[in-house]
Amino acid sequence: MHDRILDGKLDARIQFVFSNRAQGEAEGSDRFFAQVDEYGLPLINLSSAAFRRARSGPFSAHREEYDRQVMDVLSPFNPDICVLAGYMLIVGGAMCRSYPLLNLHPALPDGPIGTWQEVVWRLIETRAARTGAMIHLATEDVDRGPVVSHCTVPISGGTFSPHWEDLQRRDLADVKAGESEDFPLFQLIRQAEYQREPYLLFETLRAVAGGRVSLAGGSVLDQDGRPLQLIQPAGLCLDPEISLAMLTDGVTPIQ
């Protein structure tokens, strides 16, 4: 997103980056912080791990308190929208109401909820023929807020066929206990969906920046100010835009 903003492909700017990890807590987030610093973007950290250690009981009992602290440190900023990019904490109601939070969920609007691992296993269990990803407004109803956009991903036929055929000869419980996430079908489904995620996010942000959709009062509105959910319950289908963008970038979709 940062590069495409600099290239003039997205009419937006990044005001800040917030992380619920502190420097030194994990190698991956430290590399991310270095990248944010390289871009010259303001970085705000508030360690949820340190917050948890200072309190007894489950984090869910203190979520609203943590969110209030997050909103306090972010009070100098006034973003039009926020993107939950790999943010693994459930956001409480007060924070959902304070910011238009876009969340990327790795499933279709009517698909499984939960982590991406839970989604992939559910797709395998139900022998799904397709999956996808969606961008929705984060609400207290986890993974079920108003949908802004989605894309679809076929996971049957073609490259997938031999792996589904292999599964027919095996017991799924044994696969989970043995190969687990190294199971080739599991990996292929994840990769096919994951390679479209950056394109879905970019095209969604471009739709918001261009006025194709807007976010107001916890609702997603079309360009005429009507609730998008009443017209397109699954939000904008951005398959054509994503296919074109991948083609332009020389990316071959897994299918």
Backbone bond lengths (Angstrom), bond angles and torsions (degrees), N, CA, C in turn:
res aa  C-N    CA-C-N  psi(-1)  N-CA   C-N-CA  omega(-1)  CA-C   N-CA-C  phi
1 M - - - 1.462 - - 1.531 110.91 -
2 H 1.336 115.41 -41.38 1.459 119.57 -179.64 1.529 110.62 -60.51
3 D 1.319 116.97 -47.05 1.464 120.68 -179.00 1.520 111.49 -64.09
4 R 1.321 117.23 -39.35 1.468 120.19 -177.95 1.528 111.11 -72.22
5 I 1.308 116.75 -29.47 1.466 119.48 173.16 1.527 109.45 -65.64
6 L 1.332 116.63 -45.82 1.469 120.37 179.67 1.529 111.56 -63.83
7 D 1.338 116.33 -32.27 1.464 120.69 179.44 1.523 112.95 -78.87
8 G 1.329 117.07 -2.41 1.456 120.87 179.56 1.517 113.92 79.48
9 K 1.343 117.22 15.76 1.459 120.65 -178.92 1.524 112.57 -89.07
10 L 1.335 116.43 -10.68 1.459 120.99 179.83 1.518 108.41 -140.92
11 D 1.330 116.16 122.04 1.458 122.00 -178.37 1.526 109.03 -82.73
12 A 1.315 115.51 81.41 1.459 120.98 -177.02 1.520 108.67 -161.23
13 R 1.331 115.11 171.23 1.461 119.67 170.72 1.525 108.16 -145.45
14 I 1.307 115.62 152.48 1.466 121.27 -179.92 1.524 108.00 -94.09
15 Q 1.332 117.31 114.75 1.462 121.08 -178.45 1.519 111.95 -75.69
16 F 1.341 116.60 -39.43 1.463 120.53 -176.19 1.523 109.31 -162.23
17 V 1.315 114.90 166.25 1.467 122.45 170.41 1.517 106.67 -124.41
18 F 1.324 116.61 128.04 1.465 121.38 176.35 1.520 109.42 -112.03
19 S 1.324 116.05 140.48 1.464 120.78 175.18 1.523 110.03 -134.35
20 N 1.333 115.29 142.26 1.465 120.01 175.61 1.528 111.17 -88.48
21 R 1.345 116.81 14.05 1.461 121.69 171.25 1.521 109.40 -115.27
22 A 1.326 115.26 152.13 1.455 121.16 175.46 1.524 109.39 -101.41
23 Q 1.304 115.81 163.56 1.459 120.91 176.31 1.525 109.54 -57.40
24 G 1.317 115.89 135.06 1.456 120.90 177.36 1.515 115.29 90.95
25 E 1.330 118.46 -4.50 1.469 120.06 -178.19 1.524 112.96 -81.22
26 A 1.315 117.36 -28.21 1.466 120.35 -179.45 1.528 109.01 -157.47
27 E 1.324 115.25 145.05 1.463 119.80 -177.91 1.529 111.65 -63.71
28 G 1.336 116.95 -42.61 1.460 120.50 -177.76 1.512 112.56 -62.49
29 S 1.331 117.12 -46.34 1.460 119.42 -179.89 1.522 110.99 -69.25
30 D 1.332 118.29 -31.34 1.465 119.84 176.51 1.525 110.72 -63.72
31 R 1.329 117.02 -39.54 1.464 120.08 177.14 1.531 110.07 -64.53
32 F 1.324 115.51 -38.85 1.469 120.28 178.35 1.525 110.58 -63.93
33 F 1.333 116.26 -42.72 1.469 119.80 179.38 1.530 110.81 -61.93
34 A 1.329 115.82 -37.86 1.466 119.52 178.57 1.527 110.52 -63.54
35 Q 1.332 116.13 -37.13 1.462 120.61 178.73 1.525 110.46 -67.75
36 V 1.320 116.58 -43.14 1.467 120.91 177.83 1.528 109.98 -59.52
37 D 1.329 116.06 -43.13 1.463 120.63 178.96 1.523 111.13 -64.16
38 E 1.335 116.01 -39.65 1.462 120.79 178.18 1.522 110.92 -61.12
39 Y 1.328 116.87 -35.98 1.461 121.39 179.00 1.530 112.49 -76.91
40 G 1.336 116.64 -11.30 1.457 119.70 -179.18 1.516 113.62 75.61
41 L 1.320 117.21 26.86 1.464 121.38 -178.86 1.524 110.53 -94.75
42 P 1.329 118.38 142.72 1.468 120.48 175.34 1.533 110.29 -62.27
43 L 1.326 116.84 130.05 1.468 122.41 179.34 1.519 108.70 -115.52
44 I 1.324 116.72 126.44 1.460 122.52 178.22 1.515 107.77 -118.18
45 N 1.326 117.09 128.88 1.459 122.36 -179.18 1.521 110.29 -120.52
46 L 1.318 115.33 139.22 1.462 121.21 171.08 1.528 106.41 -145.78
47 S 1.317 116.02 104.05 1.460 121.44 -171.99 1.525 112.27 -68.05
48 S 1.330 115.90 115.58 1.467 119.45 175.10 1.523 110.62 -72.36
49 A 1.346 116.83 -26.50 1.470 119.96 178.25 1.533 110.21 -66.79
50 A 1.319 116.68 -45.29 1.463 120.27 177.51 1.527 110.68 -65.22
51 F 1.328 116.26 -37.91 1.469 121.42 177.39 1.525 110.20 -60.21
52 R 1.326 116.94 -43.25 1.467 120.99 -179.76 1.525 111.26 -65.01
53 R 1.330 116.26 -43.34 1.469 119.44 -176.70 1.527 112.16 -62.31
54 A 1.309 116.81 -26.10 1.460 120.66 -177.78 1.529 112.82 -85.50
55 R 1.336 116.56 0.90 1.460 120.40 -176.83 1.517 110.95 -135.71
56 S 1.304 115.86 151.98 1.465 120.61 178.42 1.520 109.70 -96.09
57 G 1.326 114.95 160.55 1.456 120.03 178.17 1.515 111.95 83.97
58 P 1.325 117.08 177.28 1.463 121.34 -177.80 1.526 112.19 -68.77
59 F 1.321 115.17 153.71 1.470 120.18 179.68 1.520 111.16 -61.18
60 S 1.348 116.75 -32.86 1.470 120.66 -178.45 1.526 112.00 -57.53
61 A 1.348 116.11 -29.37 1.464 119.41 -179.89 1.531 111.95 -72.97
62 H 1.326 116.69 -16.54 1.460 121.24 -176.79 1.530 112.39 -120.37
63 R 1.331 117.50 9.21 1.460 121.14 -174.92 1.531 112.20 -58.21
64 E 1.327 116.72 -45.55 1.457 119.76 -177.88 1.532 110.62 -62.23
65 E 1.339 116.87 -36.96 1.461 120.16 178.57 1.527 110.59 -65.52
66 Y 1.335 116.64 -43.30 1.463 119.84 178.60 1.527 110.04 -62.94
67 D 1.319 116.58 -45.01 1.463 120.21 -179.93 1.531 111.51 -60.14
68 R 1.315 116.62 -37.14 1.471 119.52 178.52 1.526 110.49 -63.64
69 Q 1.333 115.66 -39.30 1.466 119.36 178.03 1.525 110.47 -66.26
70 V 1.339 116.31 -38.76 1.465 120.31 176.99 1.524 109.71 -61.23
71 M 1.316 116.89 -47.21 1.472 120.11 -179.02 1.526 111.49 -63.86
72 D 1.324 116.77 -31.75 1.466 119.80 177.54 1.523 110.98 -64.96
73 V 1.333 117.01 -45.43 1.472 119.15 -177.71 1.528 111.52 -73.05
74 L 1.335 116.68 -20.34 1.466 120.02 178.77 1.527 112.70 -94.96
75 S 1.320 117.43 0.91 1.467 120.90 -174.92 1.532 114.06 -60.06
76 P 1.353 120.40 -27.47 1.474 118.17 177.96 1.530 113.67 -68.93
77 F 1.333 117.39 -12.61 1.454 120.67 -176.41 1.522 110.70 -104.27
78 N 1.329 115.32 155.67 1.459 120.36 179.57 1.530 109.49 -137.42
79 P 1.338 118.19 70.87 1.470 120.80 -175.89 1.524 112.16 -75.24
80 D 1.332 115.92 147.62 1.466 120.66 174.07 1.523 110.46 -70.96
81 I 1.333 115.91 -40.89 1.464 121.79 176.28 1.517 108.48 -144.48
82 C 1.321 116.00 157.01 1.461 122.37 172.96 1.528 108.36 -123.25
83 V 1.315 114.82 146.00 1.460 120.45 179.52 1.519 108.70 -113.43
84 L 1.322 117.05 124.13 1.454 121.87 175.09 1.533 107.70 -84.49
85 A 1.321 115.07 95.93 1.466 120.70 -175.70 1.521 109.26 -102.96
86 G 1.331 116.52 95.77 1.457 119.67 -178.16 1.521 112.83 71.74
87 Y 1.308 117.76 20.71 1.469 122.41 179.35 1.523 107.63 -83.94
88 M 1.330 116.48 108.71 1.466 120.53 -168.87 1.523 114.46 -92.22
89 L 1.323 118.01 2.37 1.461 119.84 176.42 1.520 110.43 -88.43
90 I 1.329 116.08 144.35 1.460 120.29 170.98 1.523 107.72 -72.84
91 V 1.320 116.06 132.31 1.459 121.37 -178.38 1.522 109.45 -93.13
92 G 1.314 116.23 131.57 1.456 121.29 -178.10 1.518 113.19 -74.44
93 G 1.323 115.52 171.37 1.456 121.39 -174.92 1.513 114.49 -61.81
94 A 1.338 117.04 -41.43 1.461 119.96 -177.78 1.524 110.98 -61.84
95 M 1.307 116.97 -41.40 1.461 120.21 -179.17 1.523 110.81 -71.55
96 C 1.335 116.99 -37.51 1.468 120.43 176.30 1.524 111.25 -60.46
97 R 1.318 115.45 -37.01 1.458 119.20 -179.05 1.528 112.43 -78.61
98 S 1.316 117.12 -22.50 1.467 121.16 -177.38 1.515 112.45 -83.45
99 Y 1.327 117.55 -31.33 1.462 121.75 -177.31 1.524 110.07 -130.31
100 P 1.347 117.59 141.33 1.465 119.44 168.09 1.535 107.82 -74.52
101 L 1.318 116.32 102.37 1.460 121.88 -174.41 1.521 110.25 -100.88
102 L 1.324 116.93 115.59 1.455 121.05 176.05 1.515 109.32 -89.45
103 N 1.314 115.88 126.50 1.460 120.94 179.74 1.521 109.89 -118.30
104 L 1.322 116.06 135.38 1.454 121.18 175.83 1.528 108.06 -95.85
105 H 1.336 115.94 120.27 1.470 120.64 178.04 1.525 108.61 -114.55
106 P 1.332 118.46 129.74 1.467 121.44 -173.38 1.520 114.46 -80.73
107 A 1.314 116.00 54.50 1.465 121.59 177.06 1.517 108.57 -160.12
108 L 1.324 116.26 163.41 1.458 120.64 175.42 1.529 110.31 -67.82
109 P 1.333 118.04 161.12 1.466 120.16 -178.63 1.523 114.25 -54.48
110 D 1.330 117.31 -31.90 1.465 119.61 178.19 1.521 111.64 -102.65
111 G 1.330 116.37 15.64 1.453 121.47 -176.96 1.515 113.21 -89.72
112 P 1.331 116.82 -170.96 1.471 121.07 -177.30 1.523 111.97 -65.31
113 I 1.325 116.39 153.26 1.455 122.30 173.25 1.523 108.10 -104.41
114 G 1.329 116.62 175.04 1.459 120.41 179.19 1.515 111.86 107.12
115 T 1.338 115.86 -168.79 1.452 121.17 178.37 1.519 109.98 -69.41
116 W 1.350 116.31 165.61 1.462 118.46 -179.99 1.523 110.96 -63.05
117 Q 1.334 117.19 -31.49 1.468 119.07 177.06 1.530 111.12 -64.86
118 E 1.332 115.83 -44.29 1.464 119.98 178.72 1.521 110.95 -63.41
119 V 1.331 116.60 -37.85 1.461 120.89 178.77 1.526 110.55 -62.42
120 V 1.332 117.29 -48.15 1.467 120.30 -177.24 1.526 110.96 -62.86
121 W 1.322 117.58 -44.16 1.474 119.03 179.39 1.533 110.90 -62.82
122 R 1.321 116.71 -37.58 1.468 119.41 179.54 1.527 110.59 -66.01
123 L 1.329 117.11 -38.53 1.465 120.83 177.34 1.522 110.61 -62.57
124 I 1.330 116.28 -40.25 1.468 120.52 179.35 1.526 110.06 -68.89
125 E 1.315 117.16 -42.96 1.469 121.17 -179.35 1.521 111.89 -60.26
126 T 1.329 116.56 -37.92 1.464 121.00 -177.18 1.522 113.24 -92.81
127 R 1.355 116.43 3.55 1.476 121.31 -178.59 1.525 110.91 52.08
128 A 1.321 116.16 47.73 1.460 121.50 -177.48 1.526 111.21 -65.04
129 A 1.331 116.32 145.28 1.466 121.59 178.98 1.522 111.87 -92.42
130 R 1.319 116.82 -16.54 1.456 119.52 178.84 1.516 109.45 -154.23
131 T 1.314 114.59 160.51 1.455 121.13 173.45 1.524 106.73 -141.10
132 G 1.300 117.85 -155.47 1.453 120.70 -179.71 1.511 110.16 170.15
133 A 1.305 115.63 -158.34 1.459 122.11 176.81 1.512 107.66 -149.55
134 M 1.312 115.63 157.13 1.460 118.89 179.05 1.520 110.14 -140.38
135 I 1.323 115.35 154.52 1.452 123.23 169.88 1.522 106.64 -110.70
136 H 1.319 116.10 125.31 1.470 118.91 -179.48 1.518 109.87 -136.90
137 L 1.312 115.96 162.62 1.454 121.00 173.84 1.517 108.98 -73.85
138 A 1.315 116.89 129.48 1.460 120.28 177.97 1.522 109.52 -71.95
139 T 1.328 115.70 130.29 1.459 122.47 177.43 1.522 107.77 -135.17
140 E 1.306 116.04 -179.61 1.468 120.15 177.18 1.528 111.29 -67.56
141 D 1.319 117.45 -18.15 1.459 122.17 175.34 1.525 107.25 -86.48
142 V 1.334 116.31 95.15 1.463 122.52 -169.32 1.531 111.62 -57.33
143 D 1.345 115.29 127.71 1.467 123.83 177.59 1.527 113.33 62.50
144 R 1.328 117.11 18.85 1.459 119.18 -177.84 1.525 112.45 -136.15
145 G 1.332 117.85 23.04 1.456 120.78 177.60 1.518 111.03 -72.67
146 P 1.354 118.13 171.42 1.469 121.59 179.73 1.527 111.26 -53.42
147 V 1.332 115.98 131.23 1.460 121.07 -174.89 1.526 110.36 -83.89
148 V 1.324 115.21 133.61 1.461 121.47 176.52 1.522 110.01 -93.71
149 S 1.328 116.10 -44.27 1.465 120.28 -174.88 1.526 110.08 -159.85
150 H 1.331 114.75 166.83 1.463 119.44 175.36 1.520 109.47 -156.79
151 C 1.314 115.29 165.79 1.459 121.71 169.93 1.516 108.09 -137.25
152 T 1.309 117.25 158.24 1.459 121.59 -178.43 1.526 110.03 -112.26
153 V 1.329 115.26 151.86 1.459 122.19 -178.40 1.531 108.93 -137.73
154 P 1.332 119.18 114.23 1.468 119.91 176.77 1.521 110.39 -71.38
155 I 1.329 117.17 136.56 1.471 120.63 178.93 1.535 110.85 -130.45
156 S 1.328 115.98 28.98 1.459 120.83 174.19 1.523 108.21 -133.87
157 G 1.325 116.40 157.24 1.457 120.13 -178.02 1.520 111.06 73.06
158 G 1.305 116.82 179.19 1.458 122.51 176.38 1.516 113.33 50.96
159 T 1.321 115.76 -129.41 1.467 122.44 -177.87 1.518 112.21 -60.85
160 F 1.318 116.94 -25.63 1.463 120.61 -174.66 1.525 113.20 -80.83
161 S 1.330 117.59 -26.98 1.468 121.50 -171.21 1.523 114.20 -51.72
162 P 1.342 120.11 -52.93 1.466 118.73 -177.31 1.523 113.20 -61.16
163 H 1.321 117.24 -29.67 1.465 119.91 -179.30 1.528 111.05 -74.42
164 W 1.342 117.34 -38.67 1.459 119.96 174.87 1.528 110.11 -65.41
165 E 1.330 116.98 -39.49 1.463 121.07 178.28 1.524 110.73 -63.31
166 D 1.311 116.98 -39.87 1.462 121.24 177.44 1.524 110.66 -62.46
167 L 1.330 116.23 -39.96 1.462 120.16 -178.66 1.526 111.37 -64.34
168 Q 1.333 117.30 -32.34 1.468 120.42 -179.79 1.528 111.85 -62.16
169 R 1.321 117.15 -23.80 1.463 121.31 -178.54 1.526 112.43 -94.54
170 R 1.311 116.11 4.88 1.462 119.37 -174.46 1.527 110.88 -131.15
171 D 1.317 114.50 163.98 1.461 120.87 176.58 1.530 108.52 -95.67
172 L 1.338 116.45 125.28 1.456 120.62 -174.58 1.525 111.39 -61.72
173 A 1.321 117.14 -35.21 1.468 119.63 178.89 1.525 110.71 -62.04
174 D 1.333 116.27 -38.59 1.471 120.08 178.00 1.522 110.60 -67.55
175 V 1.334 116.47 -37.78 1.466 120.67 178.53 1.529 109.82 -62.68
176 K 1.328 117.07 -45.99 1.460 120.68 -179.73 1.523 111.72 -62.86
177 A 1.336 115.93 -39.93 1.463 120.28 -178.15 1.525 111.75 -73.77
178 G 1.335 116.38 -28.86 1.461 120.35 -176.64 1.512 113.28 -95.58
179 E 1.325 116.48 -81.73 1.461 120.74 -176.98 1.524 113.00 -71.75
180 S 1.325 115.99 -28.18 1.462 121.56 -178.81 1.537 110.28 52.20
181 E 1.323 118.20 -129.71 1.467 120.65 -175.53 1.521 113.21 -73.15
182 D 1.334 117.74 -6.76 1.470 120.66 174.90 1.527 111.66 -81.80
183 F 1.317 117.07 -5.14 1.461 121.47 177.84 1.529 108.45 -56.94
184 P 1.335 118.97 124.69 1.473 121.09 -173.73 1.527 114.48 -54.12
185 L 1.343 117.85 -39.14 1.462 119.35 179.49 1.520 110.56 -65.50
186 F 1.320 117.05 -40.49 1.462 121.45 177.22 1.520 109.99 -57.55
187 Q 1.321 116.12 -48.50 1.467 121.38 -178.37 1.527 111.89 -64.21
188 L 1.327 116.66 -40.43 1.461 120.64 -177.43 1.525 111.32 -66.88
189 I 1.331 117.23 -42.35 1.462 121.21 178.33 1.528 109.67 -62.46
190 R 1.314 116.10 -45.74 1.468 119.48 179.93 1.522 111.10 -61.42
191 Q 1.319 117.77 -45.83 1.461 121.08 -177.88 1.528 111.64 -64.11
192 A 1.336 117.12 -40.16 1.470 121.02 -178.91 1.522 111.09 -63.26
193 E 1.326 116.59 -39.20 1.465 120.38 178.80 1.520 110.86 -76.62
194 Y 1.339 115.86 -43.02 1.459 121.21 -173.96 1.528 112.31 -63.61
195 Q 1.343 117.56 -35.70 1.460 118.93 -176.73 1.524 111.91 -68.11
196 R 1.331 118.08 -17.29 1.459 121.13 179.05 1.531 112.85 -93.08
197 E 1.323 117.33 -14.86 1.461 120.32 -174.83 1.530 113.75 -57.79
198 P 1.344 119.89 -48.68 1.472 117.87 -179.90 1.522 113.11 -60.80
199 Y 1.324 116.33 -35.40 1.460 120.26 179.62 1.528 110.86 -69.69
200 L 1.335 116.78 -38.93 1.462 119.88 177.61 1.519 110.42 -63.26
201 L 1.324 116.91 -43.83 1.463 119.98 179.68 1.522 111.05 -63.79
202 F 1.332 116.60 -45.95 1.464 119.75 -179.48 1.523 111.58 -61.39
203 E 1.331 117.43 -48.25 1.461 120.33 -177.52 1.523 110.97 -66.24
204 T 1.323 117.21 -31.02 1.466 120.24 176.99 1.524 110.62 -68.69
205 L 1.325 116.63 -45.65 1.463 119.97 177.97 1.526 110.95 -62.89
206 R 1.317 116.33 -36.43 1.459 119.83 178.31 1.532 110.39 -67.22
207 A 1.344 117.14 -36.22 1.468 120.63 177.64 1.523 110.94 -65.88
208 V 1.340 117.03 -37.80 1.467 120.71 177.75 1.520 110.22 -70.11
209 A 1.336 116.80 -46.47 1.463 120.49 -178.77 1.523 111.77 -62.77
210 G 1.337 116.16 -32.84 1.459 120.28 -178.96 1.508 114.52 -87.37
211 G 1.345 117.97 0.12 1.459 121.07 176.99 1.516 114.67 83.35
212 R 1.321 116.49 7.21 1.465 119.06 178.48 1.520 111.07 -66.28
213 V 1.326 115.85 -33.71 1.464 122.44 171.40 1.519 107.41 -138.34
214 S 1.331 116.34 159.61 1.459 121.21 176.10 1.520 108.83 -140.33
215 L 1.321 115.55 160.37 1.459 121.70 -178.45 1.515 108.18 -119.64
216 A 1.325 115.68 123.99 1.468 118.93 -177.91 1.524 109.81 -153.78
217 G 1.333 115.54 130.50 1.458 120.51 174.12 1.516 114.66 56.92
218 G 1.323 116.80 35.59 1.462 120.23 179.37 1.507 113.79 77.46
219 S 1.343 117.62 12.94 1.461 121.99 179.60 1.519 110.38 -123.51
220 V 1.325 115.31 157.18 1.454 122.31 173.81 1.522 107.24 -106.84
221 L 1.339 116.88 123.75 1.463 121.77 -175.80 1.518 110.31 -113.65
222 D 1.343 116.32 147.40 1.460 119.56 175.29 1.525 108.66 -81.14
223 Q 1.327 117.03 -177.01 1.465 120.61 -174.68 1.522 113.19 -67.54
224 D 1.345 117.05 -13.76 1.459 120.78 176.45 1.525 112.43 -98.80
225 G 1.340 116.32 7.01 1.455 120.45 177.90 1.512 114.97 82.81
226 R 1.333 117.26 12.18 1.468 120.81 178.81 1.521 110.02 -93.11
227 P 1.349 118.51 146.53 1.465 120.70 177.39 1.537 110.56 -58.64
228 L 1.307 116.12 120.47 1.457 120.39 -177.37 1.522 111.65 -62.32
229 Q 1.329 116.42 -29.68 1.462 120.30 -177.75 1.528 112.10 -62.95
230 L 1.335 116.53 -28.26 1.465 119.93 -179.59 1.525 111.68 -78.36
231 I 1.331 115.95 -22.95 1.463 120.78 -176.50 1.525 110.98 -101.46
232 Q 1.330 114.80 -47.68 1.462 121.41 178.96 1.525 108.10 -132.36
233 P 1.339 117.14 87.60 1.474 120.04 -176.11 1.521 113.79 -55.51
234 A 1.333 116.98 -29.12 1.462 120.36 179.73 1.522 112.20 -91.42
235 G 1.326 117.51 9.84 1.453 120.96 179.63 1.515 112.51 74.03
236 L 1.314 116.37 -171.84 1.463 121.14 179.02 1.519 110.04 -68.40
237 C 1.324 117.22 130.06 1.464 120.62 171.99 1.531 106.66 -87.78
238 L 1.324 116.04 114.09 1.461 120.96 -174.45 1.525 112.79 -103.70
239 D 1.324 116.85 22.81 1.474 120.60 179.23 1.531 112.48 -56.00
240 P 1.351 119.71 -47.13 1.477 119.01 -178.82 1.524 112.66 -61.20
241 E 1.332 116.31 -44.31 1.465 120.05 -179.26 1.535 111.07 -64.67
242 I 1.322 115.63 -39.98 1.469 119.66 -178.69 1.524 110.87 -69.06
243 S 1.325 117.59 -41.63 1.462 121.06 178.49 1.526 110.84 -60.48
244 L 1.334 116.22 -42.92 1.460 120.42 179.59 1.525 111.07 -65.73
245 A 1.324 116.62 -42.42 1.463 120.43 -179.07 1.526 111.30 -65.30
246 M 1.328 116.77 -40.22 1.462 119.98 178.49 1.524 110.89 -66.43
247 L 1.329 115.55 -39.37 1.463 119.98 177.71 1.530 110.31 -62.89
248 T 1.325 116.38 -43.25 1.464 121.10 178.92 1.526 111.57 -61.97
249 D 1.320 116.43 -36.45 1.461 121.20 -179.85 1.527 112.61 -83.37
250 G 1.342 117.11 -3.39 1.454 120.37 -178.73 1.515 113.81 73.21
251 V 1.330 117.05 27.40 1.465 122.41 -179.97 1.519 109.29 -97.23
252 T 1.332 117.69 124.83 1.456 122.11 178.63 1.515 110.32 -91.05
253 P 1.323 118.41 117.79 1.474 120.05 -179.30 1.528 111.46 -63.50
254 I 1.313 116.10 140.26 1.465 120.71 172.77 1.514 108.01 -76.02
255 Q 1.313 116.21 125.94 1.475 119.43 179.00 1.530 109.72 -161.99
